[in-house]
């Protein structure tokens, strides 16, 4: 057990323990695959497109016949679902529509705007630079190609790709059930009017949304009072991971970690040397894991990106559990960092040359949620790092 872990230490420990609790693999219909992480790659069982097809409405022709003013004989038609069965020879053309198979012998589509037709006689009305407007067989993928790698978190776009490859079912990891436990006598659920001394529980709904986005199944528990027995009662709910919010500092009413310990959870690390997020903790017992996040809303959102997402990725067999790190050009100035790693909410942008820039939010107080409306990155500042000036290169972690 580590009392105060560095960010890298804490992430490594959480990921290692989560990888040992990898969820079962199951076969699911393609329509149910959104948000599921693949256990096996998806491979195509056909070509896409299955034949060379027209990219435009016009006429399938031989490019060698495309002299300005040339006259061709229209011998048939090809449309989607009803291809022309024959082939074309020099001086011939086939009327064709977007997506239709091109007949054998054709290597160019004379688009209808460049043609003049009278009856079955077609005239080339505009110069043709080079053969084009044909999508060749297998341009998107070929039979046997790997379309989506194992470990990929499925999206609607990936579902469309798998469907095009004729994959009706997939093998995916089960969603880990993640119970979200808020604690505190001061918390009331969204929609209720807070009384004197109370505040809205704003972070639990956000965490549930992130859990679903990252491949888990969120289970929001009722808020526990600041009583050992009430917290322990909530821990009877079956799940794979408990995410506890708040109640883990050093105040008289911070009873969460003792309650978890009384229920058989062994601490892996007790704190993390990051700002915001120092009270973050991680524990385990035989049947489940537990991650404790700070009660401050912004700190909870930041540490969820740093620890909750990697844990879900590791539990579902993802290849890269750690948050993606990049570098960007700083817009503005930053003071020197303190004794802990600092993670500053920030907004990314690109300049005309495609270079990535990042601007930190003006107010980084750990209680503020408003910056998350536009924030899409965290600027990572290592302990004791010297001040940074406008135009300096800084390390960032993308928010997902």
N, C-alpha and C positions, 0 to 999 in steps of 0.2 A: 504494500500500500504506500502511495506517495501522498504526502500532506499537501505540498504545493508543486504541481506539475507545470512544466512549460507547455506552451501550446502544442508543439510537436510531440512531446511525450504523451500528453493527454489524448491527442488524436490517435496516436499509434496504439495506445492501450485500449481505447474504446473500439477501434477497428478490429484489433486482434480478438477481443472477446466477442464482438458481434459476428465475426467470420466463423466462429465455432458454433454459432446458433443459426446457421443458414437454414432458411425455410425449405419445406418440401417442394418437390417439382410436380406439377400437375399439367394435364392436357386440357386446353381451353379452346372454345370456338373463337375464331378470329374476331368476331364482333364484340367479344368481351375482353379484348386484349389491351385496350387503352389503359396506360398507367401500370402495366405489368412488365416485369423484367424477364427477358428471355433466358431460358436455361440452355437452349440449343439454337444454333443459327438457323435462319430461314433461307432456304434455297429455292431457286426458280425451277419449275418443272416444264417450262416452255420458253419460247423466244418472245420478246416484246420489242417492237411489234413483231407479230408472227410472220409477216412478209414485208417486203418493201412497199410502203404506202405513200400516197400523195399528201403533201403538206398544204396543198392549196386546191381550190376549185379551178379546173381548166381542162387541159388535154395532155394525155400521155403520148409522148412522141420520141423519135430518135433525134438526138441533138445535132447529128450531122445534116439533118434536113432543115435546120433553123436559119436559113438565109432570109434576110428581110424580103418580104413579098412572095416567098415560096408558098405553093398551094398544095395542101394535103387532103386526102380522102378520109373522112370520118367513118370508121367501120364498126363502131359499137360503143358501149357504155360500161363504166365500172363505178359502182357505188358501194358504200359501206354495207357489208352483209351480202352483197351480190356482185362478186368480182367478174370481170370479163374473162372468159375461159380460154380465149385464143392468144395468139402472139401478134405483134405488129412488125411489118416490114417497112423498108424505106418508102417514104411518100404516104404513109398511113398515120392515123391518129385515133385515139380512143378518148371519148368524153369521160372525164373522171372528176370525182368529188373528194373533198378533204376526208382523209382516213380510209379511202378505198384502196384496194390492192392494185399495184401497177402491173400491167400485163407484161408478159415476157417480151423482151426486145426493147422496151422503153427505158431510157436513161435520163429523161428530162420531163418536167411538167411545164408546158406553155400555159401560163396563167390566163384566165379568160379575158383580163383587161388588155393583154398583149395580142389578142387574136380577133379576127373577124370571120364570122361564119355565115354562109348562105347555103341552106339545105345541108348537104353532106360535104360541102367544100369549105375547107378551113384555110385562111390566109394568115401568115405570120405578119402582124402589123407593127411590131416593135423589135428592135435589135435584142438578141439574147447573148449575154456575156459568157456564160459558162453553164454546164449542166447543173440543175438544182431543183429544189422543192420536192425532193424525194427523201423520206425517212427510211433508211435501209433496215432490213431485217436484223433484229437483235441490237439495234442502236441503244436501247435502254438497258437491256440485259439479255443474256443467252441462257439456254437450258443448262441447269447445273450451277449457275453462278450463285455465290453467296450474296444475298440481298441485304440481310440485316444480321450483324454479328451477335453471338451469345453475349448476354450481359446488357444489351441495349434496353433502355426504358421506352416501351412502345408509346407512340404518339399517333394521332389520326393520319399524319402523312406516312408513317411507317406501316400502318394498317392498310392504307391504299396500295403501297408498294408490295406488301405481302399478298394482297388480294390479286394484284396484277400477275404475280408469280404463281398463282393458283394454290396458295397455302390456305386451306380451309380451317385448319386447327394448328395451334402452336403449343410448345412445351415451355411453361413459364414457372418461375418461383411463386409460391403462395405469398400473398401480402402478409407481412407480419402485423399482428394486432397490437396497436400501440395505444395504451391508456393514458390520457392526459388528465393529471390530477392537480388541480389548483388548491392552494391552502391559504387561509386567512379569514378572520372574522370580518374584515373590512370589505371583502369582495361580494358583489352582487352580479347576477347574470345580465347579459345584454337585454334591454327592453324593460328592465325594472328601474324605478326611480330611486337613486341612492338616498339614503337617510343621512343624517349628520354623522360624519366620520367614515362614510362608506364610499367606495369607488366601483366603477364598472370593471368587470373582468374582461379586459380587451384582448389579452394575449391568447387565451385558450382557443377561441375561434380561429385566430390566425394560425396557430400551431396545427390545429386539425386540418386546415386547408393545405399547409405545407406538407404534412404527413401524407395526405392523399396525392399531392403532386409528386412526391418523391418515391411513391411506390408502396406505401404502407396503408393500413386500414385504421383510421382514427376512431377511438372510442373515448368520448369525453365523459369523465366521471363527475358526479356532483362535487361541488366545492366542499372541501373538508374544513371544519372549524379548527381553531388553534388548540386542539386537544389531541393528545397521543392516541386515545382510543378511537377517535373519529378517523384519523389518518390511517390507522391500522385496519380499520374496517373496510376502507376503500381498497386496500391492497389485497383483499380476498378475491377481487374480480380477475378471472382468468385473462391472460394476455401474454405477449412475448416480450414486451418492453413497457415499463412505466416511465412516463416523463412527468416529473414533478416540477411545479412552478412555485418559486418563493419558499419562504420559511426555512432557509438554509444558511442564514448569516449567524451572528453571535448574540442576538437579542434574547430577552427572557422568554419570548413566545415563539422562537424558532425551533420547533420540535420535530421537524421533518426527518432529519437524518437519524436521530435516536429511534424514531418510530420504525423506519426502514430496518435499522439494525435489529430491533426487537422482533421483526418478522423474518429474520434470517439472512438479510442482505449483507454481504461483506464488502467493505469499501475498496475500490481500486485506486482512486485518487479523490482527495477531499476538496481541493481548490485548484484553480488554474491561474497562472500569472499573466492574465490578460485584462485589458481595460477597453470596454466594459466586459464583465463576466467573471470576475474573481470567484464568486460563490459557486460556480459550476462544479458538480461532483458526479461521480460515476460509481455504481455498485453492481454486484451480481449475486445471484443465488442459483441453485441448481436448475430451476425451471424458467427463469427470466432475468432480464437485465433492468437496471434502473438508471436513469439520467436525470440529474437535478439541474434545473436552469434557474437563473436569477429571477426575482420578482419584478424588477424594473422592466417595463415592456421592451424598450430598445435593446437592453442587455440580453433579454430572452430571445429576441429575434436574431441578434448577432450570433449568439452561442448556438442557436438551433442550426444555423448555416454551418458553423464550425464543427459541431459534434453530432447533432441529431441526423442530419442528412448523411454524413459518412457511415453512421451506424446502420441506417436503413439500407444504404447501398451495399454494405458488407453483408448484411443479413439476407439480401436477395441476390447475391452473386455478382454484383457489379464489378467491372474491371478497375475503376479508378475512384475509390471511396473519398479520397481527400478532395477538398474544394479546389477548383481550377485556379491556378496562380498565373498572373501575367504581369507585364510592366507597362506603364503609361507615363506620359509627360504631365507633370503637375501644373495645374492652373491655380495660382495663388501661392502663399507661403505657409509653411508649417514650423512651429517651434520644435526644439529638441524634445525627444521622447523621454519619458520618465523611467522608472525601474521595472515596469511591466510592459509587455507588448501592448501596443495600442492599435485598435481597429476603428478607423474613422469612416463613417458612412459618406458615400460620395456618388457623383454622377459622371458617367463616361460620355465622351463625344469623340468624333473623328474630324480631322481637318481636311483641307482640299487634297493633301498628299496621302491621305489614308492613315495618318499617324494617330494613335490612340491618346487621348487626353483625359484627365480626371480632375474633378473639382470637389473638394470636401465640403460637406454641409457646414454652414456658419455656426450652428449650435449643435454640439455633440453630447449634450446632457443625456444620461442613460435612461431618463424617464420619457424622452420625447419619441413619439411615433410619426409625427408629421414628416420628418425627412425620408421615411421609408416610402412615401408616396411616389418619389422619383428616384430614390437611390437604387443603383444597380451594381454597386461595387463597394468593397471595403478597402481602404488604404491601410496596408500593414506597416506599422512602424516598430522596429525591433528595440528592445530595451537599450536606453542610452544613445539611440541613434541621433546624430547631429541634426540641427535645423535644416529644412529643405526650402529652397527658393523656387519661385515661379520658373518653370522650364526644366527643373530637375527631373530625373527619371526615378519613379517610385514603384514599389511593388504593390500589386492589387490582387484581391480575391473577388472573383465575379460572384454576384448573388444569383442563385438559381431558384 
